[in-house]
Amino acid sequence: MIRVRVTSEAGANDLAPAVSALHQGGVVVFPTETFYGIAVDPRSALAVKRVFDIKRRGADHPLPLIASDLEQIVDHVGTMTPLAERLALLGWPGPLTLIIPASPRLCGDVHLSTGRVAVRVPGDRLARLLARSAGHAITSTSANVSGEPPASMPDEVVASIGSRIDVLIDTGTTPAGLPSTIVDATGDTPILVRAGVVPWERVLEFSK
């Protein structure tokens, strides 16, 4: 495992080892605005399988994605419905995850072949920069074995899954806190899938 220690103000050059690993089907752990997350190329079946193996995650749990911006989502992730566009306009970048129709470019295991994928543009600048530098959206499931607490400190990542990842982007302790709010935006009306940072009442205001 390569451990890349950077500050939150790191540039694209600082992330070069992580981007190289992603392009080779590797597994990267990176900081988000809550906990550390696991990134792989969601178009690669082998890379996605590594995530499930590392987390010992059940085959019935899809993987959420993050993207650098709306354009990257349209290019690589899926279709932004009119509802998703309204929610994204007011809720991104930020802790609002939207379920949208999935692109056929994604590995089916990412969304369990349901044709619907969860994605957000995160508030964390470094997370957005990693996706932008990779040139595609990345997975963003928590960097821990399923059932264990999510990791907010890099040493927790090392102790839990360090031997099974390729690169750890270490910025120190992350803020932790509540997870993102997940909303099904595939239809005309928002459906709450998981409560989180963004209050449901605010989502309803966004959707108008």
C-alpha positions as CSV (number, residue, x, y, z in Angstrom):
1,M,0.0,0.0,0.0
2,I,1.2,3.5,-0.9
3,R,0.3,6.1,1.7
4,V,0.1,9.6,0.2
5,R,0.1,12.3,3.0
6,V,-1.4,15.5,1.7
7,T,-3.3,18.5,3.0
8,S,-6.9,19.4,2.1
9,E,-5.4,22.0,-0.3
10,A,-3.5,19.3,-2.4
11,G,-3.3,19.7,-6.2
12,A,-3.8,17.2,-9.0
13,N,-0.1,16.4,-9.0
14,D,-0.3,15.2,-5.4
15,L,-2.9,12.7,-6.4
16,A,-0.9,11.2,-9.2
17,P,-0.3,7.8,-7.5
18,A,-4.0,7.5,-6.7
19,V,-5.0,8.3,-10.2
20,S,-2.5,5.9,-11.7
21,A,-3.9,3.1,-9.4
22,L,-7.4,3.8,-10.5
23,H,-6.5,3.6,-14.1
24,Q,-4.9,0.2,-13.5
25,G,-7.9,-1.2,-11.8
26,G,-6.6,-0.5,-8.3
27,V,-8.3,0.4,-5.0
28,V,-7.8,3.9,-3.5
29,V,-9.0,5.1,-0.1
30,F,-9.7,8.9,0.0
31,P,-11.2,11.4,2.5
32,T,-14.7,12.8,2.1
33,E,-16.6,15.4,4.1
34,T,-17.7,12.7,6.5
35,F,-15.5,9.5,6.5
36,Y,-12.9,7.9,4.4
37,G,-14.2,6.2,1.2
38,I,-13.2,3.5,-1.2
39,A,-12.7,4.5,-4.8
40,V,-12.4,2.3,-7.9
41,D,-13.4,2.7,-11.5
42,P,-17.1,1.8,-11.6
43,R,-16.8,0.7,-15.2
44,S,-14.4,-2.1,-14.3
45,A,-16.0,-5.4,-13.2
46,L,-12.7,-6.6,-11.6
47,A,-12.2,-3.4,-9.7
48,V,-15.8,-3.4,-8.4
49,K,-15.4,-7.0,-7.3
50,R,-12.3,-6.0,-5.2
51,V,-14.5,-3.5,-3.3
52,F,-17.1,-6.2,-2.5
53,D,-14.3,-8.6,-1.4
54,I,-12.5,-5.9,0.7
55,K,-15.6,-4.9,2.5
56,R,-17.0,-8.5,2.6
57,R,-20.1,-6.8,1.4
58,G,-23.2,-8.7,0.5
59,A,-24.1,-8.9,-3.2
60,D,-27.4,-7.2,-2.4
61,H,-25.8,-3.9,-1.5
62,P,-25.1,-1.4,-4.5
63,L,-22.2,0.9,-4.5
64,P,-22.7,4.7,-4.4
65,L,-20.6,6.9,-6.7
66,I,-19.3,10.4,-6.6
67,A,-18.4,12.7,-9.5
68,S,-16.5,15.9,-10.0
69,D,-19.4,17.8,-11.5
70,L,-22.7,17.4,-13.4
71,E,-21.0,17.0,-16.7
72,Q,-19.1,14.0,-15.5
73,I,-22.3,12.4,-14.3
74,V,-24.0,12.9,-17.7
75,D,-20.9,11.5,-19.5
76,H,-20.2,8.4,-17.3
77,V,-22.9,7.8,-14.7
78,G,-26.5,8.1,-15.9
79,T,-29.4,10.3,-16.9
80,M,-30.4,13.3,-14.9
81,T,-34.1,13.4,-14.8
82,P,-35.8,16.8,-14.5
83,L,-36.3,16.2,-10.8
84,A,-32.7,15.2,-10.3
85,E,-31.6,18.4,-12.1
86,R,-33.6,20.5,-9.8
87,L,-32.3,18.8,-6.7
88,A,-28.7,18.9,-8.0
89,L,-28.9,22.6,-8.8
90,L,-29.7,23.4,-5.1
91,G,-28.0,20.5,-3.3
92,W,-24.6,20.1,-5.0
93,P,-21.8,20.1,-4.2
94,G,-23.0,18.6,-0.9
95,P,-24.2,15.6,1.1
96,L,-27.2,14.8,-1.2
97,T,-27.1,11.5,-3.0
98,L,-29.5,11.1,-5.9
99,I,-30.6,7.8,-7.5
100,I,-30.9,8.2,-11.2
101,P,-31.2,5.9,-14.3
102,A,-27.8,4.3,-14.8
103,S,-25.6,4.5,-17.8
104,P,-24.8,1.2,-19.6
105,R,-21.1,2.2,-19.3
106,L,-21.2,1.3,-15.6
107,C,-20.4,-2.2,-14.4
108,G,-23.8,-3.9,-13.6
109,D,-22.5,-5.0,-10.2
110,V,-22.3,-1.3,-9.1
111,H,-26.1,-1.0,-9.1
112,L,-26.9,-4.8,-9.0
113,S,-28.2,-4.6,-12.6
114,T,-31.2,-2.6,-11.4
115,G,-30.5,0.2,-14.0
116,R,-30.6,2.8,-11.2
117,V,-27.4,4.2,-9.6
118,A,-26.7,6.5,-6.6
119,V,-24.5,9.5,-7.2
120,R,-23.5,12.8,-5.8
121,V,-21.1,15.7,-6.3
122,P,-19.5,15.9,-2.9
123,G,-18.8,19.0,-0.9
124,D,-15.2,17.9,-0.2
125,R,-12.8,19.6,-2.7
126,L,-10.3,16.8,-2.6
127,A,-12.9,14.1,-3.4
128,R,-14.1,16.1,-6.4
129,L,-10.5,16.6,-7.5
130,L,-9.8,12.9,-7.4
131,A,-12.8,12.2,-9.7
132,R,-11.8,15.0,-12.0
133,S,-8.2,13.9,-12.2
134,A,-9.3,10.3,-12.8
135,G,-11.4,11.4,-15.7
136,H,-14.5,9.5,-14.5
137,A,-16.8,9.0,-11.6
138,I,-15.5,6.8,-8.7
139,T,-17.1,4.6,-6.1
140,S,-17.5,6.1,-2.7
141,T,-18.5,3.4,-0.2
142,S,-17.1,3.7,3.3
143,A,-13.6,2.4,3.9
144,N,-14.3,-0.4,6.4
145,V,-15.4,-4.0,6.5
146,S,-19.2,-4.1,6.4
147,G,-20.6,-4.1,9.9
148,E,-17.7,-2.2,11.4
149,P,-17.8,1.5,12.2
150,P,-16.8,3.8,9.3
151,A,-13.2,5.2,9.5
152,S,-12.6,8.9,10.1
153,M,-8.8,8.4,10.8
154,P,-6.3,7.0,8.4
155,D,-4.8,4.6,10.9
156,E,-8.2,3.0,11.3
157,V,-8.2,2.4,7.5
158,V,-4.8,0.9,7.7
159,A,-5.7,-1.4,10.6
160,S,-9.0,-2.6,9.0
161,I,-8.3,-2.9,5.3
162,G,-4.8,-1.5,4.7
163,S,-3.3,-4.8,3.4
164,R,-6.0,-5.0,0.7
165,I,-5.8,-1.5,-0.9
166,D,-3.3,0.1,-3.2
167,V,-3.2,3.8,-2.2
168,L,-4.4,5.7,0.9
169,I,-4.8,9.4,0.5
170,D,-4.1,10.6,4.1
171,T,-5.3,14.1,5.1
172,G,-5.6,13.3,8.8
173,T,-9.0,13.0,10.6
174,T,-12.1,13.6,8.6
175,P,-15.1,15.4,10.1
176,A,-17.3,12.3,10.5
177,G,-21.0,13.0,11.3
178,L,-24.2,12.0,9.5
179,P,-24.1,10.3,6.1
180,S,-25.5,11.9,3.0
181,T,-29.2,12.0,2.4
182,I,-30.3,9.5,-0.3
183,V,-33.2,10.4,-2.5
184,D,-34.7,8.4,-5.4
185,A,-35.0,11.0,-8.2
186,T,-35.9,8.6,-11.0
187,G,-39.5,9.7,-11.2
188,D,-41.4,13.0,-10.8
189,T,-41.6,12.9,-7.0
190,P,-38.7,12.5,-4.6
191,I,-38.6,9.4,-2.5
192,L,-36.5,9.3,0.7
193,V,-34.3,6.3,0.7
194,R,-32.0,7.2,3.7
195,A,-32.2,10.1,6.0
196,G,-29.0,12.1,6.4
197,V,-27.4,15.5,6.6
198,V,-29.8,17.3,4.3
199,P,-33.3,17.4,6.1
200,W,-36.2,15.9,4.2
201,E,-38.1,19.2,4.4
202,R,-35.3,20.9,2.5
203,V,-35.3,18.2,-0.2
204,L,-39.0,18.8,-0.7
205,E,-38.3,22.5,-1.1
206,F,-35.5,21.7,-3.6
207,S,-37.8,19.5,-5.7
208,K,-40.4,22.3,-6.4
